[in-house]
């Protein structure tokens, strides 16, 4: 808290201390009755800031959730002109070649066997700003724009297969906590662990990002993931749920904490330089694209919600779709890499969003933030322009380079008719029940974090504990620290014990708290 006048009396100091204590108490215990009422921008009080409104417990998110839309709209407009997240990045052009006949799964032409589709890929860090060191611990963005014969398809994901939260209504809060503090302009573990101590589902992602996977050796040496479940729809209208996975043919290579520090001291652009130089040497990096497939009836076979973005689908086999090769560097970084605009809403026939709550928010938010950042005509820019004609009556707006002609700018019209094809209608989702704001029925916040920890070799387990202890050890609030430790202990007792020991905290107290947690 900033004090604008010097305190001169003990009474004044006491009053200020009480105000500060109240503010801190409100942050630590946001659900107490003494806390100020949370409201929307118009002052209307809120009844739930943890869950989006959905059509039934597992249905799609509703457009009438004005609080969700306001949070995302306000969040998308916080920075000019850099991206709020994924500001630090680099890109490359290439080609995707489909190698399998998956017409039984999807009608998407990009996957017709033998089809070659131009692509542009932008790699990035998520939280840190433009020109920040590429060695910093962070998820890596892996966004691919396919210039398909039926329009552009954007597969917008990360190097890790999961995410911190499962509901888009928490995305602005999460990023706020991870960004530099408003008072110091420095990232502070006290802030983001305070937030994550209220989000137990973050345990899995925190465990992965604090492993060595959180500091890739370079963009060539990491996998990519769509993170969310999507839908494949075939020509007959049959729906299957899918998850996408890019597998690096260069192999996964990471930096340990000491290695990252050493690299940063020599070259804080190491990942960009490595990608650019490899393409210049014609050592073109390649990834194979795989997909996991579940029938709608199979979504319920897990003891967790299969559409939860904090979960992977263990035991579900993968089918290879094709191979991507990056073979050309941008000629102009601003015009291509920085003006590239990716959004999960850029879909093509045969690929649709699932009811994943986080994806439902991203479908709106990503397109909206690009429209704000680049203007309403962002898709007219050469890097974003589809290779097929865009035919509609969207018009005017800033930086409009289109060549609209004629007197008809509406539809339907007998003077200048446009055709629609019912074959391209979205798939149908049966719905029942009432609109709700509640968490998913099977959260299972900790198990997969423990499974990931146990899958690591012993040395990488030690690296994970050391990396996590480095930040968690800076947390001054004992309640926050012990709550986080109990999450990791619940995931795996050895994991939580090692971390508590590294911090000098009481393992017995951690174990007691963990025992009270349900998974």
N, C-alpha and C positions, 0 to 999 in steps of 0.2 A: 504494500500500500504506500502511495506517495503522500508525504506530509508537506503541505504548502507553507506552513508557518512553523517557526521554532517553538517548542513547548517550553513554558517558563515556570509552571508550577507543578507540584506533585499531583494536584487534582486534575490538571490538564493531562499530565502523563498517564494518570490512572484511567481517565475517560478514554484516552486514545488506545491504551492497552486493552481495555474492555472491548472497544470497537474492533481492534485487530483480532482479538481472541474470538469474537463472534463471527467475523468473516472467515477465519480459519476453520472454526467449528462447522460453519455452513458448507465449506468445501469438503471437509472430511466426512460429514454426516448429512448428505444432501436430502435424505428422506425424513429427517426429523421435523416435527411440527413447528419448530422455531425457525426453520429456514424460510426465506422469502418465497412467495409463490412464483413458479416458472410460468411465463406467458409467451404468446406469440407477439409479433411486432405491433399488433394493434391493441395489445394489452389484455387480450382474452386469456384467462387462465387455462393451463393445460392439465389434462387428467392422466396422460401417459407420454413419456418421452423416451421410452425404451422399445416400443413396438409400433410398426407401421400398421395401418388399417388394411386388412386383407379380406377377400371374399371367402370366408370360412378360415379355419386354422391353417390350411395348407394351400389356399387359393392365391390368385395373383393380387398384387397391391392395387388399391383403389385410387383413382385420380382425385376423389373427393377428400383425400387426406391432405388438407391444406397445410397442416403443420409440417409434414414431410416435404412437400413441395417448397414451402417457404425456406426451410432450413437448407435445402439443396440449392435453391436459387440464390440465396444470400451467400452461401459458401462459394458458389461458382464465380461470384463477382468480387471476391476479396483481393485479387491481385490484377494489376494492369502493367504490362501486357503478358508477363510470363505465365506459364501454367502454374496453378496453385500447387499441384502435385506433379511429379514427373518433369520438373523443369530442366533438370540436368540430363542431357541425352545425346545420342548420336544415331545416325541412320544409314541405310544402304539399300540399293535396289537389287532385285534378283528375279528368280523364276521358281514357280512351284509346278511340279510335274506329278499328276495323279497316276497312281500305279495299281489301284485295285478297283474292281467292279463292286461298288457299294450301292448300286441303283435300288436294291431291295430295301435299303435304309433311308436314302435321301434322293430327292430329285435335283439337288443342287448340281448345276453343270460343272462347277469347279472340280468336282470329284469324278467326272466321267473319265474312265481309264484312258491314259495317253494325253489328256488335255494339259497344255502348258499355259499357265496363268502368270502374268507379270505381278510382282509383289514389291512393296516397299515396307521395310521393317524399321521401327524406331525402338532402340534399347534405351533404358533410362534408370536413374535412381528415383525413388518415390518421394521422400520427404525433403531432402536437402536441395538448396537453391541452385540456380544456374551458376556454372563455374565452380561448384563445390568439388572437393576431391572425390574421385571415383572409387577410392579405397574405403569410404565410410560404410559402416554396417547399415544395411538397408535392403529391403526387397528390391529386385531389379524388374523394371517393366519390360515386357516383351510383346510389342504391339505389331501386328501384321495386317497390312492392307492388301487384299486380293482384288485386282482389277479384272473381275470375272465378266463373262459374256452376258450376264444378267444384272450387271451393276456391281458396285463395290461391296465387299464383305470385309468387315474389320474383326479380327480375332484379337481382343485386347486383354492381355493377361500379365502374369508375372513369372519369374523363374521358380518360385515356390508354388506348390499345388493348392494352397489354402490361403485364408486371410484371417485378419485379427478379429473381425466382427461378423455377425450374420444378418444384420438388419441395417439398411441404408440410413435409417433415421439417426444412427450413431456415427456415421462417417464424418460429418463436420466436427463433432466433438473429438473423435479419435485424432484427426489430423491437427486440430488445434492443440491437443496435448503434446503431440510429437514435434510440432513446429517450435522455433525459438520463442522463449517466454516474452510476453509483451513488455515487461519491465526491464529485461536485460538483453534481449535479442540473442539469447544463447539457449540452445536445447538443454533441457533440465530433466534428468531421470525422476526427480521428485514429482514433476508434473505428469509425465506419461505413465509412471507406475501408479500414481494416485488414480488415474483414469482406469487403467487395466485391472486394478484391484476390485473394481466394480463389474468387470467383464470377464468372468472366469473362462468363457469360450476362447479367449485370447491365448490361453496356455499353450495350445498346440503351435500356433504361429510364432509366439515368442520363443518357444523351444527350437523351432527350425531356424528363425532368423538370427538367433544367438549362436547357432552352430557355425561351422566354417562356411556353410552355404550362404551365410549373410554377407560374405566378402568374396565374391567370385574373382578368379584370376583374370578374367576378361569376359567380354560378352560372348565370345566364341565358345567359351568353356562352361556354359550353363544350359540347362534345359529351359523350356518354356511351358506354361500351362494356361489353359483358359480359365482355370480356377472354378468357375461356375458350371453347373449343368445347363446344357442347352437341349433343344429338341431337334431331332432329324425327322423330316416328314417326307415320305416317298410319294410317287405319282398317284397312288391309290388313296392318299390321305392318312396312312398309317403312321402313328407317332411312336418314336423311341426317344429316351433320354440319353444324352451323351456327355462325355467330358473329353476335352482335347489335351494332348500332350505332345510337345515338341521334344525330341530326343537329339541332343547334340552328338554329331558323329566325330567331333573333336574330343569327346569325353568331358566329364564334369571335373573341373579343377578349381580349387579354392585357395584362399590365402588364410593362414593362421593370423592371430592378432599381431604377433611380432613381425610376421612377413608383411602384413598390410601397412604397418608403421614404416617399415624399411622402404617399401615401394613408394609410399606417399612422400617420403623425404626426397625421393629422386624424380618422381613423375606423378603428379596428381591427376593426369589425364591418361593414365596407363591403359584403361579399357578402350577408350576411343582410339588412341594411337595404335593399339594392337590390332583392332578391327580394320582401320584404314590401311595400315601397312600390309596386313595379310592380303587384302584385296588387291593392293598395288602389286604385290609379288605374285598375284594370280593363285594364291593359296586360298581358294574360295571356300568359305565356311559353309557347312551343310547341316541340315536338321531333317530328321524324318518325323512326319506327323502321324500320330496314332490317336485312336479314339476308343474309349470304353463305352459300351452300350448296355442299357437296361430297358426292358419293357416297362410300361407304366405299372403293371401289376407287381413288378419286382422292386419298386421303390420302397415298399414296406417290409422287405425281408431283413433289413438291417436293424440293429438295436439302437440306431441313431437316425436322424432325419437325413435322407439321402440328398436333399436339396440344400443342406446346410453348407455354406461356403467355408466353414472351418473344418470340414471333414474331407478325407479322401475316400475312394471306393475300394477298399482292400479286397483282393481275390477276384476282381472283375477283369477278365482278359482284355487285351488291347488288340485292335485291328489296325494295320498300317494303311494309311490313306495315300501317302505320297512323300516326295522329297523336295525340300527347298534348298536352293543354292543362292547365296548372295555374291554377286559378281561385279557390281559397279558402285563406286562411291558417288555421293551427291556432287554435282557441279557447283552448287551454291547452297551453303548450309542453311541460310535463312529461308530462301525460297522453297527449299525442299524439306529439310529436317524440322526446322522450327515452325514452318507454316503447315506441316502435315497435321491433320486433324483426325483423330481416331475416336470412334464411339461404338459401343456395343449395339446401338440402334441401327447401325449400317449392316443390315441383314439382306439376304437374297432368298428367293423361293427355295424351300427345302431345309432352311435353318431358321429356328425361332427361339426366343428366350424361354426359359423354364420359369416356374413360379418362385424360384430362389429370391428371397426378400432383398438381398443385397444387389443381385443382378437387376431386379425390377427398378430399383432406384437408379442404378448406373445407366440403364437404358434411357432415362430422362436426363440425368445429370451430365453425362459426358458430352452429349450433343449440345446441351444448353451451354456448357462452359466453353466449348469451341465456338459456338455462335456468338457468345459474348466476347471471347478473346479475339476472334478473327472477323467477326461480323456475320450478318445473315447470309452472305453469299460466299462463305468459306469454301463451299464445295465447287465453286467455279474456278478456284485456284488450280493451276496445272497439276500439282502434286495430289490434290484431292479429287480432281475431276474424273468421273467414271469414263471408261473407254467406250461406253455406249451412250447414246443420246439421252439426256434427261428431259422428259416431256411432261410439263405440268403448268399450272398457272400461278406459281409463286412468282412474285414480281418485286421490282424496285429495291429499296434498301441501300445501305452504304456499300460502296465499292462494287456496284453491279456491272460486270463486264459482259453480260449476256447480250444477245442480239434479238430480243423479242420484237416481233412485228405482228401486225394485224389488229383487228378491232375487238376480238373475242378474248377475254381474260377470265372466263368463267366456264363452269361445266355443270350440267350438260348444256349443249348447244347444237342446234341444227345447222347453223351457219358454218361452224368449224368443229365437228364432232371428234371426240377422243374415245378410243375403245378401252374397255376393261375386260379382263378374262377371269371368270369365276374360278378357274383352276388355280389361281394364285391367291385365293382367300386363305386366311390364317386357319390353322387347325382348330377344332372345337374342344373345349375343356368342360366336362360336366361339372356343375357347381351345385352345392346345397348348403344349408345353414344360414347363419347371419354374419354380418360384418363384425369383426372383432379387432381388438388390439391386445394381443397376448403373445407370449413367447411360444416357440415351437414345443411340441409335446415331448420330444425325445432329444434334449440338448446334449447329453453325454459330453461334458466339457473337457474331460481330462484323459480318457483312455488312449486316444490316438497320440497324444503328446508323449505318454509313457512308452508306447510302442515304438515311436520314432527314436526316443532316447535309447532304448534297448537295442535298436538296430545299428547304432553307431559303434565303430571300433572303440576300444578303451581310451586311446589317446584323444579321439575326437570328443568323447564324453568329457574328458578332462578339459579340453579346449572350450566346450560349451559352458561348463561350470565356471571357468575362469572368465570367459567373456561376459556372462550374465552377472557374475559377482561384481565385476568392474563397474557396472551401472547400478545394479540394485544396492550395492554397498554405499552409494551416494545418497540413498533415500534416508532422510532424517526422521520421518514419521514412522514410529515403531509399528503402529497399527497397519499401515500400508505395507511395510516390509514383511511383517509376519503373515499378512493375508496372501501376498504373492508367494511367499515360501510355502504356505499350506497348499496352494494350487500345484506347485511343482512336486511337492511331496505326495499329493493325491495322485498325480500322474505316475510317479514311480518313487518308492520310498528311498531307494539308494540315491536317486537324482536329488530329491529334496534334502536328504541328509548331507550329501556332499556340498550342496549349495549353502545350507545353514552353517556347516562347519567352516566354509570359506569366509563367511561373514561374521563368524563368532557369535551367532545367535543360538538360542536354546532349542535343540532338536526336539526335546520332549514337548515343548510348547507348540512347535510346528506340527508335530504328529497329532497332538490333541486337537488342534484346529482342523487338520485334514480329516480326522475321523468324523467330524461333524458335517463334512461336505457330502452331498449326494452327487452321484455321477449317473 
